Amino acid sequence: MGSTATEKGYDPAANGDPVTAVNAPVPAVIVYAETLLDPSFATYTYAPVGSTATDQGPDPAANGDPVTAVNAPVPAVIVYAETLPDPSFATYTYAPVGSTATESGFVPAANGDPVTAVNAPVPAVMLYAETLPEHSFAV
């Protein structure tokens, strides 16, 4: 069974990964793989004159994608699905007078969510949990 060391203190413990940085390349130690032509992968290609199309002119060639644009809707061709009530989902509701509360007044009703705000931290009331090794998880 091994042991685990856990640092204590306000600074987080290092994760054990090696330090990484950006370094300039050293040309003396760079090795490039040599690429050789393998005749077994060669293919014969014959393209007679006029069998390939090449655009000429000052404008770049189009890529063949369809043209897209923003168009206004045409109300005559818009179809809306008809929604019909399904009696199998109907429910009976009886709410006697006074059983539901409705605020009235000039101020909108609150939604019941707690008030939230941004506050500065108060170091005197901050608590940090101490992490202890759990023996039941030890291998």
C-alpha positions as CSV (number, residue, x, y, z in Angstrom):
1,M,0.0,0.0,0.0
2,G,1.4,3.4,-1.0
3,S,1.2,6.7,0.8
4,T,-0.1,10.0,-0.5
5,A,1.4,13.4,0.4
6,T,-1.0,16.3,0.7
7,E,0.2,19.9,1.0
8,K,-1.5,22.3,3.4
9,G,-1.6,26.0,3.1
10,Y,-3.2,28.9,1.2
11,D,-1.4,28.3,-2.1
12,P,-2.7,25.5,-4.3
13,A,-0.5,22.4,-4.6
14,A,1.3,21.8,-7.9
15,N,-0.3,19.2,-10.1
16,G,3.0,17.4,-11.0
17,D,2.9,18.2,-14.7
18,P,6.2,19.3,-16.2
19,V,6.7,23.0,-16.8
20,T,5.9,24.0,-20.4
21,A,7.1,27.0,-22.4
22,V,7.5,28.3,-25.9
23,N,11.1,27.7,-27.2
24,A,12.7,28.7,-30.5
25,P,13.5,25.8,-32.8
26,V,17.0,24.5,-32.9
27,P,17.8,23.8,-36.6
28,A,20.7,21.4,-35.8
29,V,18.4,18.9,-34.2
30,I,15.4,19.1,-36.6
31,V,15.0,15.9,-38.7
32,Y,12.8,15.7,-41.7
33,A,11.4,12.4,-43.0
34,E,12.4,11.6,-46.5
35,T,9.4,11.0,-48.9
36,L,10.0,8.5,-51.7
37,L,7.8,7.8,-54.7
38,D,6.3,4.4,-54.5
39,P,5.5,3.2,-58.1
40,S,2.8,0.8,-56.9
41,F,0.6,3.9,-55.9
42,A,1.1,5.7,-59.2
43,T,-1.9,6.3,-61.5
44,Y,-2.1,7.3,-65.1
45,T,-4.0,10.4,-65.9
46,Y,-4.8,11.7,-69.4
47,A,-6.8,14.8,-69.7
48,P,-7.4,15.8,-73.4
49,V,-7.5,19.4,-74.2
50,G,-10.9,20.9,-73.4
51,S,-11.9,18.2,-70.9
52,T,-11.3,20.4,-67.9
53,A,-12.9,23.8,-67.4
54,T,-10.9,26.7,-66.1
55,D,-12.4,30.2,-65.5
56,Q,-10.4,33.1,-66.9
57,G,-10.7,36.7,-66.0
58,P,-10.2,39.2,-63.2
59,D,-12.9,37.8,-60.9
60,P,-12.3,34.7,-58.8
61,A,-14.0,31.4,-59.9
62,A,-17.2,30.5,-58.1
63,N,-17.1,27.5,-55.8
64,G,-20.3,26.0,-57.1
65,D,-22.5,26.5,-54.0
66,P,-26.0,27.9,-54.5
67,V,-26.5,31.6,-54.0
68,T,-28.1,32.5,-50.6
69,A,-29.8,35.7,-49.7
70,V,-32.3,37.2,-47.2
71,N,-35.8,37.3,-48.6
72,A,-38.9,38.8,-47.2
73,P,-41.7,36.3,-46.3
74,V,-44.5,35.8,-48.8
75,P,-47.8,35.7,-46.7
76,A,-49.7,33.9,-49.5
77,V,-47.5,30.8,-49.3
78,I,-47.2,30.6,-45.5
79,V,-49.3,27.7,-44.1
80,Y,-50.1,27.4,-40.4
81,A,-51.0,24.1,-38.8
82,E,-54.5,24.0,-37.3
83,T,-54.6,23.2,-33.6
84,L,-57.7,21.4,-32.4
85,P,-58.6,20.7,-28.7
86,D,-58.3,17.1,-27.7
87,P,-61.1,16.2,-25.3
88,S,-59.0,13.3,-23.8
89,F,-56.7,15.9,-22.3
90,A,-59.4,18.2,-20.9
91,T,-59.5,18.7,-17.1
92,Y,-62.1,20.2,-14.9
93,T,-61.1,23.0,-12.7
94,Y,-63.2,24.6,-10.0
95,A,-61.6,27.5,-8.1
96,P,-64.0,29.0,-5.5
97,V,-63.9,32.8,-5.1
98,G,-61.0,33.8,-2.8
99,S,-59.0,30.5,-3.4
100,T,-56.5,32.3,-5.7
101,A,-54.5,35.3,-4.7
102,T,-54.0,38.1,-7.2
103,E,-52.1,41.3,-6.3
104,S,-53.5,44.6,-7.5
105,G,-51.9,48.0,-7.7
106,F,-49.5,50.1,-9.7
107,V,-46.3,48.1,-9.0
108,P,-45.9,44.8,-10.8
109,A,-46.2,41.6,-8.7
110,A,-43.0,40.0,-7.5
111,N,-42.2,36.6,-9.0
112,G,-41.2,35.0,-5.7
113,D,-37.5,34.6,-6.5
114,P,-35.0,35.8,-3.9
115,V,-33.3,39.1,-4.4
116,T,-29.8,38.7,-5.9
117,A,-26.9,41.2,-5.9
118,V,-23.1,41.4,-6.3
119,N,-21.3,41.8,-3.0
120,A,-17.7,42.1,-2.0
121,P,-16.3,39.0,-0.1
122,V,-15.9,39.3,3.6
123,P,-12.7,37.5,4.6
124,A,-13.6,37.3,8.3
125,V,-16.6,35.0,7.5
126,M,-15.0,32.9,4.7
127,L,-14.4,29.3,5.6
128,Y,-12.2,26.8,3.8
129,A,-12.9,23.1,4.0
130,E,-10.0,20.9,5.0
131,T,-9.5,17.9,2.8
132,L,-8.4,14.8,4.6
133,P,-7.4,11.5,2.9
134,E,-10.2,8.9,3.0
135,H,-8.8,5.5,3.9
136,S,-11.7,3.6,2.3
137,F,-10.6,4.9,-1.1
138,A,-7.0,4.1,-0.7
139,V,-5.6,1.4,-3.0
